[in-house]
Amino acid sequence: MGISNRTLEIFTPRGIRLSGTVVHPAGTPVGQACIAHCFACSKDFPATVRLARALAQEGVITLRFDFMGLGEAEGRFADSSFQTYCEDLEAALDAFDELTGHPTDLLIGHSFGGAMALALAGLRDELRGVVTIAAPAEPGHVTRLFEAQAHGIRETGSAEVDIGGRRITIGRDFLESVENQDLDSALERLGRPLLILHAPKDTVVGVDHARRIFSRARHPKSFVALHQADHLLTRPEQTAYVARLIHAWAYDLLRPHQ
C-alpha cells in the first residue's frame, strides 16, 4: 500500500471546526510532523501538499490543516488574530496526537506559519524539533503584504486585500495583534533543536530574517540556504529537497510508531 490521505476534523477552543489532512506513509511511520502553512494559503496550497507528501515518502506521517477562515475551515479570516492562530495550531496538534496515539515530533512552519511555529513550540513539551521555511523574524512583517490598506483597516475595522492573487479580508485585531508581537521570548524558551531553511534570493521575506532568527536562537540550531528556491517553493523538486533535508536533520529526533 502506498501513501494515503485521511481527513481530520479539528475543533478549536472557540468551537470553530478546522479541516485537516493526515498524509500517511506506506508502512509504519518513522515519526510524526505537523505543517503550519503560509499566510492566506491553505492546507491545499501546492507547496504544502507536496511537502506533506514528500515527508510521507520519507516515512513521516504528516498533518496539513487549514487555519480559521481559510480553505475548508469554518469561521471568518477577518476575525483572526495572533491569538487565534496560536489556538488553531494547538488544537491541530492536540487532534493529531489523539488520532495517532503518538506525540508529534516536528513542527514545521512555512513563511508566517514559521513565525507561528516558533511562537508556540516552546509551550509544547512533546515536540522534539522545529523547522522554519522562509519565516519572518517578526510576525508583524506580514503586514507589509498589505501596507497600502493598513490605514483603512485601522479606520474601518477591516478591508479586503489581495495576497498573491487570493482575496481575503484582514481585520483590525489581526493587524494590531501581529504588530505587537516579537519572537524574542519564544526563542528564549524554545529549548529544542531548530532548523532554519531560507532562500538567499527570497524577495518576500529576505534572508536577513533567517540571520536574525539564527542569532537569537540558542543551540542546537542549524541554517541551510535553499539556493535555487523561491519564497513559496513553487518548483516541485524544491519541496522534495526540503523534505529530504528535514528528514536527515531530524533523523535522531523522530520516534517510530510501534
N, C-alpha and C positions, 0 to 999 in steps of 0.2 A: 504494500500500500504506500502511496506517495504522500506528499504534503496535502493536508486537508484544512478547511476553514470551519469554524464553529461560531455562531452568533452568541454574544454575551450581553445580557441586559444589566445595566449598572444604574443604581439609584443613589442619588446624592442626598446629603442631609436636608436639602431643601425640597425633596420629593420629586426632583427632576429626573426623568429617565434618559440616560445616555446610551448610545449604541456602541458596542464593541465587537471586534472580530478577533478570535483566537486562531492563530496560524500554527497548526500542529505539525511537527516533523514526522517523517517516517520513522517508526521505531520509538524507543524510549528516549525522551528528551534528555539532553546533557546539561540543561539549565533553563532558566526562565527569564524573560525580558519584557519590559513594557516600553512602548514608544509614545512620547508626547509630541504631537505633530506641530508643524509650523503655524504661524499666526494666520487666522482666517482660512486655514486649509481644512482638512478633514481626514478621517482615517482612510478614506479612499483616494487621497492625493497620490498621484503616481509614485513619487519618491517614497512615501510611507508604505504603500503596498509592496513596492519592490524590495524595500529594506526588510520588511517583516518576512517576506517570502525567502529572501536570501539568508536571513538569520535562521529560518526554519531549515533551510538546506544545510546549514552548519550544525543542525541538531538542537537548536534553541527554540523552545515553544515561546511564541511572541504574541503579545496583545497590542493591537492598534485600536484606538477608540476616538469618538467624537466628543469634543468639549461642548458645553451647553450652547444651543442655538446654531450649531454647525453640523453639516452632514445630515445624519438621521437622528441626531439628538433632539430632545424636546427643549423647550424654553426659548427665550429671545436672547440673541447675542448682545443686543442693546442693554441688557441687564447684567452683563458680565462685569467682573472686576478682578483685581489680583486675587482677592479672597475666594471668589467663586472658582477661579482657575485652580487654586490650591485644593479646594474641596472636591472638585471634579477629579483631579489626579489622585487624591487619596482614595476616593470612592472606587475608582478604576482599579487601583492596586488591591484594595480590600476584596473586591469582587473576583479578581483574577486569582488571588491566593486561595479564596474559598472554593473556586471552581476546581482548581488543580490539586488542592490539598498540600501545596508546597509554597514556600515563600519566594517572592520574586527576587532574583539575583541582581539584575541590571535594570537601571532606569536610564533610558536613552531619550534625549530631547533634541529636536531639530529646530534651529532658529529660536523664536520666542519660547518654544517648548523646552529648549535647552536652559533658558533662564528659569523656567518653572521647575525643571528637574533639579537645578542647583538650589532653588529656594526651599524645596521640600525634602530633599534626600536625607539631610541630617536629622530629620524628625522621624525617619522610618528605620528602625533598628535592623529589620530583616535584610535591607539592601546591602549588597556586597560591593557594588561599584556603580559609578555614574559616568555616562558618556554624553558629551555635548557635541553637536554638529552645527557649525556656523552660528553659534549662540552669541547674543549681545552680552556685554559685561554688565549692563544695567537694564532692567525690564523697560524703563522709560524710553529706551532707544526706539522701540516700536512706534512711538508717536510720530517719528519722522516720516513714516509712510503716509501719514495724513495731516501733516503740519499745516497745510493750507486751510484745512477745515477746523483746526483746533479751536480757533476763536469762536466760530459758530457753535461748536459742541458745548463750549463753556456757557455761551449766551442762551442757547435754546434748550440745552439738555441732551441733544443728540443730533446726529447728522449722518446721512448715507455717504459712504466713501467707496472708492474703487481701490481694491487691493489686488494687484496682478490680474485684473480682468474680472474679479469677483466683487459683487456689490454687497456690502454689509453695513449695518447701522452701528455706529460707535456711540456709546452713552458717556455722559459726563463722569459717572462713577468709575468707568474703566480708565478714562484719561487721567483723572486725579489719582487713582489708586496706583497706577504704574509709575507716575511721575514722582511719587513719594516713596518709592522702594529702591533699595540698593541691595547688593548681594554680599556685602562685607560680612555681616553676622552669619549668613548662611554658609559662606565659605569657611568661616572660623569653626563652625560646628559640623562641617561635612564629615570628617572622621572616617573616610574610606577612600579607596583609590579612585582617581579621576582621570579620564581620557578626554582630551580636547582635540577635536578634529575641525579643521578650518581651511578653506581655500585661500591662498595668498592673494588671489585676484578677485575675491568676493567684493562685488560692488554694492551690495545691500547692507551687509554688516562687515565692515572692514576687518582685516586680520588683526589690527591693533586690539580689537576686543578680546581675541584669544590670548594675546600677550598679557592683557590686564587681568583676565581670569587666572591665567597660569601664575602670574606674580603674586596674586593674593591668596591662592590656594596653598595648602600645606602638602608636603609629601605624604604618601606616594602620588605623584601626578605625572602625566605624560602628554606631550603635544605631538601631533602628526599633521604635517601640511598636506592637503589634498591638492596637489599641484595642477591637475587637469580639470578640477571640478568647478562648478558654479554654485551659487548660494542654494538653489533648490534641487541640486543633484539631478539635473534633467537627463543626463545620459545614463542609461541602464547599467552600463559597465561600472559606473562610479558607485552605485548603490551596492553592487556585488563586491566591489573592492572594499567599501566601508564595512560591510558585514564580515568579510574575512579579517579585517583589521580588528574589529571588535571582538570576534571570537578568539583570535590569537592572543590579544591583550588580556582577555578575561578568562583564559583557559583554567587557571588555578583558582578562580573565584566562583566558578559555576558549581552547582550542586545537582548531580544527576538524579533524575526521578527514579524511584525504586518501584 
